[in-house]
Amino acid sequence: MGGGRGTRLYPLTKYRCKPAVPLAGKYRLVDIPISNCINSDCGAIYLLSQFNTASLHKHIQQTYKFDNFSKGFVDILAAEQTDVGGDWYQGTADAVRKNMHHFHRHGGDAYYLILSGDQLYQMDFRELINKHIASGADITIAAKPMPRKEAPSLGIMRVDENLNITEFVEKPKDEAVIDSLLIGEKLKKGLKDSNGDYCLASMGIYVFSQKILEEAMSGTEMDFGKEIIPGFLNKKRLCAYIFDGYWEDIGTVGAFFEANLATTDDIPPFDFYKKGSTVYTHSRFLPGAKIQECTIKNCNIADGVIIEKASLKRCVIGIRSIIGEGTELENVVMMGADDYDFDNRDSMKIGIGKNCKIKNAIIDKNASIGDNCVLSPEGKPDKWDEIEGLYVRDNVLVVTKDARIPDNTVI
């Protein structure tokens, strides 16, 4: 599912959809679920897209090319007009319904794995699907134990001792209802962290048996979490698959910022180095990073980067980034550039100039920051945008895509 607007990630989603947002210096968010599929031998992959799709489609077409001896594929299914209608997708279930005619061609007794295109996690889907088959479930929902305070923004479920789902509430606000859905002591004992109150939250990852999905799609319900799942409760067998690993639903600028910076930790919560869990992305054939007389602490630096006599602390530096002499960066996510512009003589070059001080910021792709700039969100209200190309959200300064920040800009 890659059709959401991603409004809470604005302005990172001003020119691209949420799954196309760059991640960890060289990837896109959509690379995570697709890589999980490939690593789990789930090779028939459809990407359902809708808003600001150009960069997403280009990335998919450049990246996921299976050889002639494999049955694998990643097909893009954008919202389209047909003889039976031409509306935008009205929700997750509606998006699947409008594309069922593409899936039917496979026939047989299939299982459908439905994923979000913008979550950060590593999961072997073979275990999930095998549990679904072994349990005899009609629908299996991947569930993550989450702190009680997160319940109002998630779909929360109650399960019995066999992990059958007995109750499901989408984004509960009533404190008494949340209390009634807290995980019991028996289930808590098996968790990595058993301290505090936890609820069992839907990850938006579903396995449907084919006949059940076809039955669900015969109705008019628009959303899986809000309508399909609650509607099938106590009518079909719904089971939970407990996932207690790292999972981040990157829904806000703040969450995106922290998830990126966490990749610089000594032991990052999301492990890009994990054997058997390769994260795939577009091959760019760039040279290695060139770093000259710099002070660098806890940084994640991608290929093709050029840094000269600068100081960096807890930063993620994306492909083809250029950082000038004397510049100091702290807690910065720099997404890099699509191309170098060394021959550009008429305007500012892409990258960061000399003697800049930048803190707590995301610098989107192809941005140019002049010399002697001081940039920080400190003291600025949420959604501050008084200077073109600069935006503050969730206490993070965003230098927007293709922005041109003149020399000596200070905020």
Backbone torsions as a table, in degrees:
resi	resn	phi	psi	omega
1	MET	NA	112.4	-179.2
2	GLY	-130.3	32.0	-171.6
3	GLY	-103.1	0.9	-176.4
4	GLY	-73.6	153.4	-179.5
5	ARG	-74.1	-31.7	-177.6
6	GLY	66.6	44.0	-175.3
7	THR	-63.0	-32.1	-179.4
8	ARG	-73.9	-12.8	176.0
9	LEU	-94.9	2.8	177.6
10	TYR	-61.1	138.7	11.9
11	PRO	-92.8	7.1	178.1
12	LEU	-64.2	-22.8	179.8
13	THR	-104.4	18.5	179.0
14	LYS	-66.3	-39.0	-176.3
15	TYR	-115.9	3.6	-177.9
16	ARG	-149.4	158.8	175.5
17	CYS	-81.0	165.0	-173.9
18	LYS	-58.1	-45.6	-179.4
19	PRO	-63.4	-16.9	-178.9
20	ALA	-91.0	-1.7	-179.4
21	VAL	-65.3	130.9	179.8
22	PRO	-62.4	147.7	-175.1
23	LEU	-137.3	135.4	169.9
24	ALA	53.7	35.3	171.0
25	GLY	89.8	-30.3	-174.4
26	LYS	-145.2	-6.6	-176.4
27	TYR	-106.3	178.0	167.4
28	ARG	-121.1	155.0	-179.1
29	LEU	-55.6	-37.8	-177.1
30	VAL	-65.4	-20.3	178.7
31	ASP	-63.7	-26.2	-176.5
32	ILE	-67.8	-58.3	179.6
33	PRO	-64.4	-35.5	179.5
34	ILE	-66.6	-41.3	177.9
35	SER	-64.3	-40.0	175.4
36	ASN	-58.8	-40.1	177.9
37	CYS	-63.6	-48.8	-178.4
38	ILE	-61.3	-43.9	179.6
39	ASN	-68.0	-17.8	179.5
40	SER	-101.2	11.3	-179.0
41	ASP	60.3	30.3	172.3
42	CYS	-101.6	96.1	-168.1
43	GLY	-101.9	-10.0	179.0
44	ALA	-96.0	94.8	-168.4
45	ILE	-117.7	128.7	174.7
46	TYR	-115.3	135.6	178.2
47	LEU	-111.5	115.6	-178.4
48	LEU	-95.6	113.7	-172.7
49	SER	-124.9	163.3	-175.8
50	GLN	-151.0	-55.1	-171.7
51	PHE	-103.3	138.3	174.4
52	ASN	45.0	58.6	-167.5
53	THR	-92.6	-8.1	-170.5
54	ALA	-56.7	-51.3	-177.2
55	SER	-69.0	-33.9	177.5
56	LEU	-64.5	-48.6	-179.1
57	HIS	-62.7	-41.5	179.2
58	LYS	-61.4	-43.3	-179.7
59	HIS	-63.5	-44.9	-179.5
60	ILE	-62.1	-45.0	-177.6
61	GLN	-66.3	-33.7	-179.9
62	GLN	-79.2	-22.7	-168.3
63	THR	-101.8	-49.2	-166.5
64	TYR	-103.2	85.8	178.9
65	LYS	-119.5	105.1	-178.3
66	PHE	-83.8	151.6	-176.5
67	ASP	-76.1	170.7	-175.3
68	ASN	-67.9	-15.7	-176.4
69	PHE	-99.2	4.3	178.6
70	SER	-109.8	148.2	175.6
71	LYS	-91.4	4.4	-177.2
72	GLY	-77.2	154.8	177.1
73	PHE	-163.8	158.7	167.1
74	VAL	-124.3	106.4	-179.6
75	ASP	-100.1	135.8	177.1
76	ILE	-92.2	125.5	177.2
77	LEU	-119.0	91.9	178.9
78	ALA	-82.6	156.3	175.9
79	ALA	-55.0	132.8	-173.9
80	GLU	-144.3	157.7	174.1
81	GLN	-85.9	137.2	176.6
82	THR	-133.9	-178.9	179.3
83	ASP	-66.4	-20.1	-177.6
84	VAL	-101.6	2.7	177.7
85	GLY	154.2	166.9	-179.3
86	GLY	-147.6	27.1	-179.2
87	ASP	-78.4	160.1	169.2
88	TRP	-63.6	159.1	172.7
89	TYR	-60.9	130.1	-178.6
90	GLN	-95.5	-1.4	-179.7
91	GLY	168.4	178.6	-175.9
92	THR	-63.7	-43.4	-179.7
93	ALA	-68.2	-39.0	179.1
94	ASP	-63.0	-37.3	178.5
95	ALA	-62.7	-43.6	178.3
96	VAL	-67.1	-42.6	-178.9
97	ARG	-57.2	-43.2	-175.9
98	LYS	-72.6	-7.0	179.1
99	ASN	-118.6	9.5	-177.9
100	MET	-59.5	-30.8	-179.3
101	HIS	-65.4	-22.6	175.2
102	HIS	-76.9	-34.8	-176.1
103	PHE	-77.9	-30.6	-173.9
104	HIS	-61.6	-22.0	-175.4
105	ARG	-65.0	-16.4	180.0
106	HIS	-80.7	-24.2	176.1
107	GLY	59.1	-169.1	175.9
108	GLY	71.3	-174.5	-179.6
109	ASP	-95.2	83.4	-172.6
110	ALA	-92.3	167.0	171.1
111	TYR	-120.8	139.4	-178.2
112	TYR	-111.1	125.9	177.4
113	LEU	-106.1	119.6	-176.4
114	ILE	-110.8	124.5	-172.9
115	LEU	-127.8	156.4	169.3
116	SER	-84.7	146.6	-178.2
117	GLY	-89.5	8.2	-171.6
118	ASP	-143.8	38.1	176.9
119	GLN	-115.8	150.3	-175.8
120	LEU	-109.3	109.3	-178.3
121	TYR	-169.0	166.6	173.5
122	GLN	-127.8	122.0	-177.2
123	MET	-143.4	139.2	172.9
124	ASP	-88.4	103.6	-175.9
125	PHE	-67.1	-17.5	177.5
126	ARG	-62.6	-39.2	178.0
127	GLU	-64.5	-42.8	178.7
128	LEU	-61.5	-47.7	-177.5
129	ILE	-68.1	-40.1	178.2
130	ASN	-64.0	-37.9	176.0
131	LYS	-64.4	-39.6	177.8
132	HIS	-60.1	-45.8	-178.7
133	ILE	-67.9	-45.3	-177.3
134	ALA	-64.1	-34.4	-177.5
135	SER	-78.9	-17.4	-176.1
136	GLY	74.4	19.9	-177.9
137	ALA	-70.6	151.8	171.3
138	ASP	-83.6	-38.8	178.0
139	ILE	-137.8	133.4	173.4
140	THR	-117.4	133.5	-179.1
141	ILE	-115.5	124.5	173.9
142	ALA	-68.9	131.2	-173.4
143	ALA	-128.6	137.0	-178.1
144	LYS	-118.4	125.6	173.3
145	PRO	-63.6	123.0	-177.5
146	MET	-126.2	148.5	178.1
147	PRO	-57.1	148.6	-176.2
148	ARG	-53.1	-37.4	-176.4
149	LYS	-63.4	-20.2	-179.3
150	GLU	-85.0	-11.2	-173.1
151	ALA	-55.5	-42.0	-176.5
152	PRO	-62.8	-12.4	-179.5
153	SER	-110.3	10.0	-175.1
154	LEU	-134.8	164.5	171.2
155	GLY	-84.8	119.6	-173.1
156	ILE	-109.9	139.7	-177.2
157	MET	-128.2	156.3	170.3
158	ARG	-113.3	139.2	-179.9
159	VAL	-126.7	156.6	174.3
160	ASP	-91.7	-173.0	-174.9
161	GLU	-66.5	-17.3	177.6
162	ASN	-99.7	11.7	179.5
163	LEU	66.8	20.3	169.2
164	ASN	-74.2	135.7	-179.2
165	ILE	-81.6	121.8	-178.3
166	THR	-105.4	-16.8	178.8
167	GLU	-154.1	143.6	-179.8
168	PHE	-143.2	124.3	-179.6
169	VAL	-128.0	124.2	-179.9
170	GLU	-84.6	117.8	176.2
171	LYS	48.5	62.4	-178.3
172	PRO	-67.2	138.2	178.4
173	LYS	-109.5	-25.7	-178.4
174	ASP	-71.9	123.8	-176.9
175	GLU	-60.7	-37.4	-179.8
176	ALA	-66.1	-38.4	178.1
177	VAL	-65.5	-43.3	179.2
178	ILE	-62.0	-43.4	178.3
179	ASP	-58.6	-38.0	-178.4
180	SER	-71.2	-15.5	-177.1
181	LEU	-103.3	4.5	-180.0
182	LEU	-63.6	146.5	179.1
183	ILE	-65.4	137.1	178.6
184	GLY	-74.8	165.9	-176.3
185	GLU	-62.4	-35.9	-178.1
186	LYS	-63.2	-43.4	179.6
187	LEU	-72.5	-34.2	-179.4
188	LYS	-63.3	-30.3	-177.1
189	LYS	-61.3	-26.8	-178.8
190	GLY	-88.6	-0.1	-176.8
191	LEU	-87.3	155.3	177.9
192	LYS	-63.4	-38.3	178.2
193	ASP	-123.9	107.4	-175.6
194	SER	-100.9	7.6	178.8
195	ASN	-88.0	139.5	177.7
196	GLY	90.6	178.6	-179.0
197	ASP	-96.4	132.3	-178.5
198	TYR	-128.8	149.6	170.1
199	CYS	-115.7	157.9	178.4
200	LEU	-96.8	111.7	-172.2
201	ALA	-107.1	141.4	174.1
202	SER	-68.0	134.8	177.0
203	MET	-89.2	0.5	-175.7
204	GLY	72.3	22.9	178.0
205	ILE	-115.6	118.8	-173.6
206	TYR	-126.8	145.0	167.1
207	VAL	-115.5	124.2	177.7
208	PHE	-114.1	135.0	164.7
209	SER	-70.2	147.9	-169.6
210	GLN	-55.9	-48.1	-176.7
211	LYS	-63.2	-34.8	-179.3
212	ILE	-71.0	-39.8	177.2
213	LEU	-64.2	-42.4	178.5
214	GLU	-62.1	-38.3	176.7
215	GLU	-65.4	-42.0	179.6
216	ALA	-63.6	-36.0	-177.5
217	MET	-80.1	-7.8	178.9
218	SER	-78.7	-11.7	-179.9
219	GLY	-93.9	-158.1	-177.9
220	THR	-121.5	6.8	-179.4
221	GLU	-62.4	141.5	-173.2
222	MET	-97.6	-24.1	-170.8
223	ASP	-134.3	139.7	179.7
224	PHE	-68.0	-51.8	-174.4
225	GLY	-68.3	-38.4	-174.9
226	LYS	-86.1	-28.7	-171.6
227	GLU	-127.3	-53.0	-174.2
228	ILE	-62.1	-53.4	-176.6
229	ILE	-63.6	-51.6	177.2
230	PRO	-60.0	-33.8	-179.3
231	GLY	-68.4	-29.3	179.9
232	PHE	-89.0	-10.2	-178.5
233	LEU	-60.4	131.6	-179.1
234	ASN	70.2	2.6	174.9
235	LYS	-111.5	-34.4	176.3
236	LYS	-123.9	166.4	179.2
237	ARG	-86.5	111.9	178.6
238	LEU	-108.6	126.9	-179.1
239	CYS	-123.1	154.8	176.9
240	ALA	-103.3	145.7	171.3
241	TYR	-115.5	112.5	-173.7
242	ILE	-79.5	123.9	176.9
243	PHE	-118.5	117.8	-175.1
244	ASP	-113.6	21.4	177.4
245	GLY	-93.4	-172.0	179.4
246	TYR	-69.5	133.2	177.8
247	TRP	-151.5	129.7	178.8
248	GLU	-133.4	119.5	173.5
249	ASP	-87.0	101.0	-170.8
250	ILE	-79.1	83.3	-174.4
251	GLY	-101.0	-15.1	-177.1
252	THR	-131.2	163.9	177.0
253	VAL	-61.1	-40.5	179.5
254	GLY	-62.3	-45.0	179.6
255	ALA	-65.0	-40.4	178.2
256	PHE	-62.7	-44.6	-179.4
257	PHE	-60.4	-49.9	-178.1
258	GLU	-67.6	-37.0	179.1
259	ALA	-64.1	-38.3	177.1
260	ASN	-67.5	-48.6	-178.5
261	LEU	-63.4	-29.1	179.6
262	ALA	-64.1	-21.1	178.1
263	THR	-69.4	-11.1	178.2
264	THR	-91.7	-5.2	-178.4
265	ASP	-65.7	157.5	178.1
266	ASP	-56.5	-45.2	174.3
267	ILE	-122.6	91.0	-175.1
268	PRO	-67.8	144.6	179.9
269	PRO	-65.5	-31.6	173.0
270	PHE	-106.0	118.1	-170.0
271	ASP	-99.2	100.8	177.1
272	PHE	-71.5	-10.7	-176.8
273	TYR	-100.0	2.9	-174.5
274	LYS	-66.4	126.9	-179.2
275	LYS	-63.9	134.1	179.4
276	GLY	82.4	0.6	-179.1
277	SER	-126.9	45.8	-179.6
278	THR	-56.8	136.0	172.4
279	VAL	-100.3	118.4	-175.8
280	TYR	-92.2	151.0	176.2
281	THR	-158.1	-175.7	-178.0
282	HIS	-68.0	129.3	176.3
283	SER	-78.4	122.2	-174.0
284	ARG	-111.6	-13.8	176.6
285	PHE	56.1	47.9	179.8
286	LEU	-92.4	156.0	173.4
287	PRO	-70.8	165.9	177.1
288	GLY	-67.6	165.3	178.7
289	ALA	-65.2	142.8	177.2
290	LYS	-113.4	113.7	-174.2
291	ILE	-123.3	119.7	-172.6
292	GLN	-119.8	114.9	174.3
293	GLU	51.4	55.3	-176.4
294	CYS	-115.1	159.6	169.7
295	THR	-109.7	115.4	-173.9
296	ILE	-130.4	126.2	179.1
297	LYS	-129.2	124.9	175.0
298	ASN	49.9	65.5	-179.6
299	CYS	-126.5	153.0	176.1
300	ASN	-115.7	110.6	-171.5
301	ILE	-119.1	124.8	-174.9
302	ALA	-86.2	179.5	-179.6
303	ASP	-69.0	153.4	172.0
304	GLY	75.4	10.6	-177.8
305	VAL	-83.9	145.0	175.7
306	ILE	-126.9	117.6	-179.9
307	ILE	-128.2	128.4	-175.2
308	GLU	-124.6	116.2	173.5
309	LYS	48.0	50.2	-179.1
310	ALA	-119.8	169.5	178.8
311	SER	-123.2	123.7	-177.2
312	LEU	-128.0	133.7	177.1
313	LYS	-134.5	121.7	-179.7
314	ARG	49.4	70.0	-178.1
315	CYS	-130.9	151.9	170.1
316	VAL	-114.3	117.5	-174.2
317	ILE	-113.6	114.4	-173.0
318	GLY	-80.7	173.0	-174.9
319	ILE	-54.1	139.4	175.6
320	ARG	62.3	18.0	177.0
321	SER	-69.4	143.2	176.3
322	ILE	-125.3	127.0	-176.8
323	ILE	-126.9	126.3	-171.7
324	GLY	-83.5	168.9	-176.7
325	GLU	-60.9	137.2	176.0
326	GLY	80.4	0.8	-178.2
327	THR	-81.0	143.4	178.9
328	GLU	-122.1	124.8	179.3
329	LEU	-123.0	135.9	175.6
330	GLU	-139.7	127.9	-177.5
331	ASN	54.2	61.0	-177.9
332	VAL	-125.8	133.3	172.3
333	VAL	-109.7	110.1	-178.0
334	MET	-109.6	119.4	-171.2
335	MET	-83.1	-13.2	174.8
336	GLY	92.2	-154.9	-172.7
337	ALA	-143.2	156.1	177.4
338	ASP	-78.4	-28.4	-179.8
339	ASP	-150.6	159.6	168.5
340	TYR	-79.4	153.4	174.7
341	ASP	-132.4	49.4	-179.3
342	PHE	-59.3	-29.2	-176.3
343	ASP	-88.6	1.7	-178.5
344	ASN	-73.6	111.9	-177.3
345	ARG	-106.6	-12.9	-169.4
346	ASP	-97.5	-16.9	-177.0
347	SER	-147.9	-178.0	-179.7
348	MET	-62.7	142.4	178.2
349	LYS	-83.7	151.1	178.1
350	ILE	-65.7	134.0	179.4
351	GLY	126.7	-164.6	-179.9
352	ILE	-111.9	133.0	-177.3
353	GLY	-78.0	-158.2	-175.3
354	LYS	-88.2	149.7	170.4
355	ASN	55.8	38.7	176.5
356	CYS	-95.4	153.2	173.0
357	LYS	-127.0	114.2	-175.5
358	ILE	-130.0	132.4	-175.5
359	LYS	-140.3	140.6	175.9
360	ASN	53.6	59.4	-173.3
361	ALA	-141.3	152.6	168.0
362	ILE	-111.9	125.2	177.5
363	ILE	-108.7	108.0	-174.9
364	ASP	-71.6	171.6	-172.4
365	LYS	-61.8	145.7	172.5
366	ASN	62.6	20.3	177.0
367	ALA	-80.5	149.4	177.2
368	SER	-120.8	125.1	178.5
369	ILE	-119.9	123.8	-175.1
370	GLY	-73.6	-171.8	-179.3
371	ASP	-75.9	152.7	170.6
372	ASN	61.3	31.6	179.1
373	CYS	-91.5	142.8	175.7
374	VAL	-122.7	112.9	-172.6
375	LEU	-128.0	127.4	178.3
376	SER	-160.9	149.1	178.0
377	PRO	-83.2	-2.0	-173.6
378	GLU	-55.7	127.4	177.6
379	GLY	81.7	-0.6	-178.7
380	LYS	-98.5	139.1	179.6
381	PRO	-74.3	163.2	177.5
382	ASP	-61.4	138.8	-179.5
383	LYS	69.1	23.2	173.1
384	TRP	-66.1	131.3	180.0
385	ASP	-150.9	43.2	-174.3
386	GLU	-74.9	-17.3	176.6
387	ILE	-115.6	128.9	-177.6
388	GLU	-57.4	131.0	179.3
389	GLY	92.9	-5.6	179.8
390	LEU	-122.8	139.8	-175.3
391	TYR	-149.9	140.3	178.2
392	VAL	-114.9	128.5	175.9
393	ARG	-147.6	135.6	179.7
394	ASP	54.9	37.0	-179.7
395	ASN	64.5	25.1	176.7
396	VAL	-122.8	132.0	174.5
397	LEU	-83.9	129.0	177.1
398	VAL	-112.4	121.0	168.9
399	VAL	-89.7	113.2	-167.4
400	THR	-71.6	163.6	-178.6
401	LYS	-57.9	134.0	178.4
402	ASP	66.1	12.3	-179.1
403	ALA	-65.0	153.2	175.4
404	ARG	-125.7	105.2	-178.4
405	ILE	-100.5	114.6	-172.8
406	PRO	-65.9	162.1	173.5
407	ASP	-51.8	146.0	171.7
408	ASN	66.9	19.2	174.8
409	THR	-72.9	129.0	179.8
410	VAL	-130.1	125.3	172.8
411	ILE	-132.9	NA	NA
